[in-house]
């Protein structure tokens, strides 16, 4: 039984090679040469291709490649990529048979070209600790750092469960606005205790003048006016602050 691909007389060695090139997977990496206005990228391939005679071609540039990211109905992830970033390239490609099929004047005939129908890029390289946003997970701990603004938004209730929760900021902490202020228990307790002590001393020698004009010393349960004020029940124990 003959194989029409290999034994058909119409298939020469050249067409056989083109057939193989037309249906192979590309797995390569490179760096971004330019980020286009439509979000696609131009990529310089890291691997330099060779001809059958061993001659090495110039660097291959593939233009307008779509960039893939983690995305689905339940989760979508996006970040901006810049010129010089490394990307992984993969896809099932069709080889362009003729240089005339390439309509970009800046590309030379020395390059091997691939159509962009399936070639995709995935930003992927060794961890960059100098990136504007970094996320690290080690031994069950997770660390997120950002050089810019961090926004968390939910259309429903937000719940945080932790053994302890610490919030440290160089400026103010705002909770549902900034038009009112909290008071701290220790300072309020000291101020109220001092006030009650002064009031008690003032009331100790106070008198009461009745309708007949007779002055009578005020009497107190226990013999003296109250000298303390207990507000300990108002002290929070699960939410504390240093501000």
DAGI-V375389 format. One line per field, one symbol per residue. psi: psi as a letter, one per 20 degrees, with the letter a starting at -180 (. if undefined). burial: # if it has 24 or more other ideal C-beta (glycine too) atoms within 12 Angstrom, else .. A space follows every 50 residues. Layout:
# DAGI-V375389
psi = ???
burial = ???
This chain:
# DAGI-V375389
psi = pqohghiphiorhghgghgghilqpporraqphqprhjirqppophppqq rhjipprrppppqlpppqropahipppqrqqrpiqqqppqroqppohqhi iojohipriiqpqqqjhipqqoopaqpoijqhpqppppkiqppppqibpp ppppiaqppppqhqopopqibqopolrkirqrqqggggggghghghgggg hhihjqrpoahijppppqqqpihqqpirookhiipqhiorrj.
burial = .........................#.#.######....######...#. .........#########............#...#######.#.##.... .#....#....#####..######.......................... .................................................. ...........................................
